[in-house]
């Protein structure tokens, strides 16, 4: 069986379970995340996005890979390349192909292309290009359709307005076409979820408590019929998270919660920051997502 067919996310989807992906904006955060996943006997992804080495201190693709090799436990962890945008949160074009090629060569075990700021046809074309590139190396591809907002520099519209109007929500009909024409393995969707802010002026803010339109998610799953991904998992009510898993979400990205735990405690010492990350990940896996022990299922 290929690595794509046997990926943790594909397996979780088939079992109506979920794989957490923890974003690593600071290199010392990686070790406690791995330790927590091991202690909870849970499979999770160690994830890093372009903005985490551009706007934070994740270093580089090679540095992240080197650190992962030192701390990994492949009974419980995989290394995932998160958001590689075609157009980034500041409106700049990105050499996405070169970044994704480098990650595949370095041994990243899944990759994400983010064409969500492009018109639909361009997003399809770019995602298909990356899928062909990654699949040649048997690497699963994640893509995004719709707009999971929050990373942009400017202020968001009021959340209730976003939710009521469905601004940026993934269109179910487009989702079916998108998956069919691109060959993407996993699809990141927007159903009320938002990213935590990453600008220096706003990254310390308490994240908005978002909620999910589960009926809309159900319609997307009925059309897409691939594992769906929920970005912006921090701050969403537990009931919504668990219901989303029952309706197609097989991977949940968590960044803000563990990042802020690290930032608030690293002023004491790196070790204090790491301990805060460990306890936060443990709580999320055990109490929020209720997937402790899932590696044994």
C-alpha positions in Angstrom: 0.0 0.0 0.0 1.3 3.5 -0.9 2.2 6.1 1.8 -0.6 8.2 0.5 -3.2 5.5 1.0 -1.8 4.6 4.4 -1.3 8.1 5.8 -2.5 8.8 9.3 -5.0 11.3 8.0 -6.5 8.8 5.6 -6.7 6.2 8.3 -8.4 8.6 10.7 -11.0 9.6 8.1 -11.9 6.0 7.5 -12.3 5.4 11.2 -14.2 8.7 11.9 -11.3 9.8 14.1 -8.9 12.8 13.8 -5.2 13.5 13.7 -4.0 16.7 15.4 -1.4 18.8 13.6 0.6 21.1 15.9 2.3 24.1 14.4 5.9 24.9 15.5 6.8 28.6 15.3 9.7 28.2 17.7 12.1 25.2 17.4 12.2 24.3 21.1 8.4 23.6 21.0 8.9 20.5 18.9 10.3 18.3 21.6 7.5 18.7 24.1 4.9 18.2 21.4 6.5 14.9 20.4 6.8 13.9 24.1 3.1 14.6 24.7 2.0 12.6 21.7 4.1 9.7 22.8 2.8 9.8 26.4 -0.8 10.0 25.1 -0.2 7.2 22.7 -1.6 9.4 19.9 -0.5 10.0 16.3 -0.1 13.6 15.4 1.6 15.8 12.8 4.5 18.1 13.5 3.6 21.0 11.2 5.4 24.1 10.0 4.1 26.7 7.6 6.1 29.3 5.6 5.0 32.1 7.9 6.5 30.3 10.9 10.1 30.7 9.5 9.3 34.1 7.9 7.5 35.8 10.9 8.5 33.6 13.8 11.7 31.6 14.7 11.2 28.2 13.1 14.5 28.7 11.2 14.3 27.0 7.8 13.0 23.8 6.2 16.3 22.1 6.7 16.6 23.2 10.4 13.1 21.9 11.1 13.9 18.6 9.5 17.2 18.3 11.4 15.4 19.0 14.7 12.7 16.5 13.9 15.2 13.8 13.2 16.5 14.2 16.7 13.2 14.1 18.5 10.8 12.1 16.3 9.0 8.9 17.3 7.5 7.6 14.1 5.1 5.4 16.0 3.3 8.7 16.9 4.7 11.5 14.7 4.9 12.6 11.0 6.5 15.8 9.6 4.0 18.0 7.6 4.7 21.1 5.5 1.8 23.4 6.3 0.6 26.5 4.4 2.8 27.2 1.4 0.8 30.0 -0.2 0.9 31.1 -3.8 0.0 34.6 -2.5 0.9 35.2 1.1 -0.9 37.1 3.9 0.8 40.3 2.8 -0.2 40.0 -0.8 3.2 38.9 -2.1 3.8 36.1 -4.7 5.6 33.1 -3.3 7.9 30.6 -5.2 5.7 27.8 -3.9 7.1 25.1 -6.2 10.7 25.5 -5.1 9.7 25.4 -1.4 7.6 22.3 -1.9 10.3 20.6 -4.0 12.8 21.2 -1.2 10.5 19.8 1.4 9.9 16.6 -0.5 13.7 16.2 -1.1 14.3 16.7 2.6 11.8 14.0 3.5 8.7 15.9 4.7 5.9 13.3 4.7 3.0 15.5 3.5 2.8 19.0 2.0 0.2 21.7 1.7 -0.3 24.1 -1.2 -2.5 27.1 -0.4 -4.0 28.7 -3.5 -7.0 30.0 -1.5 -6.3 33.6 -2.5 -6.5 32.8 -6.2 -9.6 32.6 -8.4 -11.0 29.1 -8.5 -9.5 28.0 -11.9 -6.0 29.2 -10.9 -6.3 27.4 -7.6 -7.2 24.2 -9.4 -4.3 24.6 -11.8 -1.7 25.3 -9.1 -3.0 22.5 -6.9 -3.0 20.0 -9.7 0.6 21.0 -10.5 1.7 20.4 -6.9 -0.3 17.2 -6.6 1.5 15.7 -9.6 4.9 16.8 -8.2 4.2 15.3 -4.8 2.5 12.2 -5.9 5.5 11.3 -8.0 7.3 10.9 -4.7 4.3 9.2 -3.0 3.7 12.2 -0.8 0.1 13.2 0.2 -1.0 16.7 -0.7 -3.3 19.1 1.2 -5.0 22.0 -0.5 -7.4 24.8 0.6 -10.6 25.9 -0.9 -12.5 28.8 0.5 -10.8 31.3 2.8 -9.8 30.5 6.4 -9.3 34.1 7.5 -7.2 35.6 10.3 -3.6 35.7 9.0 -4.1 38.9 7.1 -2.5 42.1 8.5 -5.7 44.1 8.6 -8.6 43.7 11.0 -11.2 41.0 10.4 -14.9 42.0 9.9 -16.9 41.2 13.1 -17.0 37.4 13.5 -20.8 37.3 13.8 -21.0 39.0 10.4 -18.6 36.5 8.9 -20.5 33.6 10.2 -23.9 34.9 9.3 -22.9 35.8 5.7 -20.7 32.7 5.2 -17.9 35.0 3.9 -15.1 32.8 2.7 -17.0 29.6 3.4 -16.0 26.7 1.1 -18.6 26.1 -1.7 -19.7 22.4 -1.6 -20.2 22.3 -5.4 -16.8 23.8 -6.0 -15.3 21.3 -3.5 -16.5 18.3 -5.6 -15.0 19.8 -8.8 -11.8 20.9 -7.0 -11.0 17.4 -5.7 -11.9 15.7 -9.0 -9.8 18.1 -11.1 -6.7 18.4 -8.8 -6.3 15.0 -7.2 -5.6 16.5 -3.8 -5.6 14.0 -1.0 -6.9 16.2 1.8 -9.0 19.4 1.6 -8.8 22.3 4.0 -12.2 23.9 4.3 -13.8 27.1 5.8 -17.0 26.6 7.8 -16.7 29.3 10.4 -13.1 28.5 11.6 -10.5 31.2 11.6 -6.8 31.5 12.1 -5.2 33.2 15.1 -3.5 36.5 14.2 0.2 36.4 13.4 1.0 40.1 13.1 3.4 41.4 15.8 0.7 43.8 17.0 -2.0 41.2 17.4 -0.4 37.8 18.0 -0.9 38.1 21.8 -4.6 38.7 21.6 -7.1 36.1 22.9 -8.5 34.3 19.9 -12.1 34.7 19.0 -14.2 31.7 20.1 -15.3 30.5 16.7 -18.0 28.0 15.9 -18.7 25.7 13.0 -21.5 25.4 10.6 -21.8 21.6 10.7 -24.6 21.3 8.1 -22.4 23.2 5.7 -19.5 20.9 6.5 -21.7 17.9 5.9 -22.6 19.2 2.4 -18.9 19.7 1.6 -18.1 16.2 2.7 -20.9 14.7 0.5 -19.3 16.4 -2.5 -15.6 16.2 -1.8 -15.5 12.6 -0.4 -11.9 13.0 0.8 -10.5 13.7 4.3 -11.3 17.3 5.3 -9.0 19.5 7.3 -9.9 22.1 9.9 -7.4 25.0 10.2 -7.7 27.4 13.1 -8.6 24.6 15.6 -7.6 26.7 18.7 -10.5 28.2 20.5 -13.4 26.3 18.9 -15.8 24.8 21.4 -15.3 21.1 22.1 -18.8 20.1 21.0 -18.1 21.7 17.6 -14.7 20.0 17.2 -16.1 16.5 18.0 -19.1 17.0 15.7 -16.8 18.1 12.9 -14.9 14.8 13.2 -18.2 12.9 12.8 -18.7 14.9 9.6 -15.5 14.5 7.6 -12.8 16.4 9.5 -9.8 14.1 9.8 -7.1 16.6 10.6 -7.3 19.6 13.0 -4.5 22.2 13.0 -3.7 23.7 16.4 -1.3 26.7 16.6 -2.4 29.7 18.7 -3.1 27.7 21.9 0.3 26.1 22.1 2.2 29.1 20.7 0.8 31.5 23.3 1.4 28.9 26.1 5.1 28.9 25.0 5.4 32.6 24.7 3.9 33.4 28.1 6.3 31.0 29.9 9.5 31.2 27.9 10.3 34.5 29.6 11.0 32.4 32.7 13.1 29.9 30.8 13.0 27.8 27.7 12.3 24.8 29.9 9.3 26.5 31.4 8.0 27.3 27.9 8.5 23.6 26.9 6.6 22.4 30.0 3.7 24.7 29.2 3.6 23.3 25.6 3.7 19.7 26.9 0.8 20.2 29.3 -1.2 22.1 26.8 -0.9 19.4 24.1 -1.6 16.7 26.6 -4.8 18.5 27.7 -5.9 19.1 24.1 -5.4 15.4 23.1 -6.8 13.8 26.2 -9.6 16.2 27.3 -10.6 18.3 24.2 -10.2 15.9 21.3 -10.5 12.7 23.4 -8.1 10.7 21.2 -5.6 9.6 23.8 -4.6 6.0 22.9 -5.7 6.3 19.3 -2.4 5.0 18.0 -3.4 1.6 19.5 -6.7 1.4 17.7 
